[in-house]
C-alpha cells in the first residue's frame, strides 16, 4: 500500500495519478476504509477535470460501490452500482465481458443486501454466472473454507463474496474480496483461503475463459476445526499483567469500531500527557491498535511504541509478544506473498526472551503455521507445518490442557484428516481432550437413506436458468435427522445457499448409536449440484 501511495504522489500526469488511485482504493477498502473514501474524493477532483471514457469511469464507480458495500452504505452502493452498469452500456448490451459481469454482480449484491431478492436474481442472471451453454463450472479439487476463529476472528455468521481468476494450470492467479459482513480482516482472510484452491488443469481447459475470470463465490467459515485466536491469548496475558499492576485496559467497544475510535484516541492522548511511558499509556495503546479501522502504517508504529513501553516496564514475554508480533507483521506491506509471513515471524524464536518461555515460543510457532498464504486446512505435503506443530504439542513446558497445545493438536488432526490419515487424526484429536463427534475423525460417515427429488431445485433459479452448486456443513443427530445445517461455499453467490440448506431438512441418515443419545456425526460436509434438465 505504501508503494501505491508513493506512486500517486510521484505521478505527473492525471492518467498516471488516477491509475495509482484506482489500485490504492482497492486495497484501502479492506485495510483502511476511511482512507479509501479520501482517495475516492481525490479521484473525483481529477476526474472532473479529465475526459475519461465510459469504461475507465465505470472502474472508479465500481470501486466506490465496493467501498460503500463494505461500510454499510447499501443505498449508496445500489446507486453507484447502477451507474456503473449504465456507463458500460446498460442491461440491454447483447455481448458482455468480465467487467460487465462484475458490475452487474455488484448491483445484485447491493439489491440483495437492500432486501430486493428479485432484482438481485435478475442482475445476477445477466452476469452469465451459472448459465454455461456447454459443460459446467465444477467445484475445485482442493476447495476448503477457512476455519472459524483464528486471529481474523471469523464467526459462523460471517459471509463474504470473493472474486478470483483461475490460471491455465488450475491455480488461482488473483483473488480479492468484494464484500464481507464482518470487516476488512474477515474479507482478507476469506480471500487468502481462495488463494489455496486449485482445479485439475485438464478440467480448466474445458471451462470457457469468460467463466474462469472474475469468478465469484459466496463463502462462510467452517466450524469443523474452529481455532482459538492466538492474538486473543496474547492480549489476555497482557491484560492480566496490567490488572496485576492495578491498570485496567479500556473496555472494548460494543458498537461500530469506527465510531469508537475518537474516544479511544482521546484516552490515549490523555494517558500520554500524564505519563508517556507508563502502563496507562500501554493499556490505551493496546485498545487503539485493536481497532480494525486504524491504518496499517499507523498500527505498526503504535505497536512498536507499545513494545518499547512493555519492554521498559519488564512485561512478561507473552505480554510483550502481544505488541511485537503485530508490529513486525504490520510493518511489511507484502506480508501476503508466499514465504514472507514465515520469514517475518520466525526470527522471534531466536530472541531468548521468547525462546525460553513456553507460551511465547508456542504462540510464535502456531502463528508461523497459520500465516501460510491460504491459512486453510491444506495437506502440508512437505510436512513443514506438521513438524512445527509437533514442537508445540510435545513441548514439556506446556501443561496437557494448555490452549496453545490443544490448538496445535487440533491443527495436526486437521492436516492428518486432509491427508487421508484418519486413524492418526482420530488419535490426535482424542489426545486434545475435546469431545466433538466429527465424522472424519470419530467414525465413518452415516449412510443417507432418504433425500428429496427435483422439487428441491428453487423455482427462482429455474426461472432465470441458473445452475450451480453449494457446499454444506451440518450435524447428524443420533436418530438420523440433519441439524445445524449451513452453506459454506456457493456458486453463483446467494442463488443456491438457501435451497441447499432447505434440501437438508428433508434428508434422513441411518441412525447412529451414541450412549448419551447426542450427535451421531458433527461437521459433516457434502456438496449439492443444481442442474437444469435437458
Protein Blocks (a to p, Z undefined) as FASTA:
>chain_A
ZZmmmmmmmpmbfmlmmmmmmmmmmmmmmmommlmmmmmmmmmmmmmmpccdfklmmmmm
mmmmmmmmmnopamlmmmmmmmmmmmnnpjmlmbdcfklmmmmmmmmmmmmmnopaklmm
mmmmmnopopafbhcddddfbdcdddeejjnopafkbccdddddddfkopafbdcdfbdc
hijklmmmmmmmmmmgccdfklmmmpcfklmgoiacdddddfklcccdfklmmmmmmmmm
mmmnopacddddfbdfklmmmmmmmmmmmmmmmommbmklmmmmmmmmmpmkbcfklmmm
mmmmmmmmmmmnopafklmmmmmmmmmmmmpmklmpghklmmmmmmmmmpmklmmpmklm
mmmmmmmmmmpmnlpaceklnommmmmmmmmmmmmkbcfklmklmmmmmmmmmmmmmnop
amlmmmmmmmnopacdcfklmmccdddfbdcdfklpcfklmmnopacdddddddddfkop
aehiacfbdcdehklmmmmmmmmmmgccdddddfklpafbghiacddddddeZZ
